[in-house]
Amino acid sequence: MLTAVSGGGSPTWTAIGTMLGLVWSVSGTDPTVVQTNTTQEDTDEGRETLYTWNGEQSGGESSSLATMKICHVGTGDDEKGQIILSVNGLDGLLEVCRFEALDGSDQVQLLMNSKKITGLADGTNATDALAAGQVDGATIQLDGSDDLEAINYGRYAQFKHQQTANTDGGTATANSWTKYPLNADGPDGSSIATMSSSVITISTTGVYFFEARATFHKTGYTRIRIRKTNATASTIATSINHNVQTGATDHPAIIASGKFAATANDTIEMQFYVSTTNTGNGLGDPMNKESEVELYGTLEIHGTVAG
């Protein structure tokens, strides 16, 4: 057994070769183990320290069961690190996952055997764990690619188009993209966005998921979209085409959703396009139930990056 007790000095051990049956411990009020790779390099997976766990089968065959490699990530002259975990599969060691620092930020991403799950900082703490389909309380959501992005539902904003009970949603005018009349704030525990005159201003740089929903009444061919309107305008998401027939009495909810890397002070609008003008209730026909507020549309924003 090799034991060091921290206190009056800093013990240094040098081991050459194989130490059989070694059990070692470090104890004290502030025990610290430091391992340093003295190779001066900026290579990817350089400056490495490798831990290997071996075992022997019943026939005496020895093999590596798992490894953990701590090393540099990327090729820059910087301090970014990563942890790579591997286990033995059918044909030797198979990388299971790696935690690696991202460029230009305090964010860390978890890559699992080529499928990326990104857990990002919340402003003060990095993502704590991946367990039971959650990352730090955030839901894992597929966005149609191999990437799984962690949505932090603690960073959420909602804006609504609503009217008092038994009040129409408003006029839908045909043949041009028109700003949707969002007029009320929903819950926003993190102040990631603000609204003025139905225009949303992003408060914090980051990646966001947007989802817009709106109901229409007798407006013919109808679509909605979410659009960045400042600087170089761009469409974040567009709904599929809907035919809200003039002879129908139903009021379908039309949905548009998408992901967007926003910069602080970017402005966002929810917009609509209809082929038939409907004055008064084109943006929704009231239910008039129990004097409740008439809710005709929402724009929800979920943050994935704390900024």
ABEGO torsion letter per residue (X at the ends): XBBBBBEABBBBBBBBEBBBGBBBBBBEABBBBBBBBABBBABBGBGBBBBBBBBBBAAGBBBBABBBBBBBBEABBBABBBBBBBBBBAAEBBBABBBBBBBGBABBBBBBGGBBBBBBBAGABBBABBBGGBBGGBBBBBAGBABBBBBBAABBBBBBBBBBBGBBAEBBBBGBBBBBBBABBBBBAAGABBBBGGBBBBABBEBBBBBBBBBBBGAEBBBBBBBBABEBBBBABBBBBBBBBAABABBBBBBBBBBBBBBBGBBBBBBBBBABBBBGAAAEBBAGBGGBBBBABBBBBBBABAX
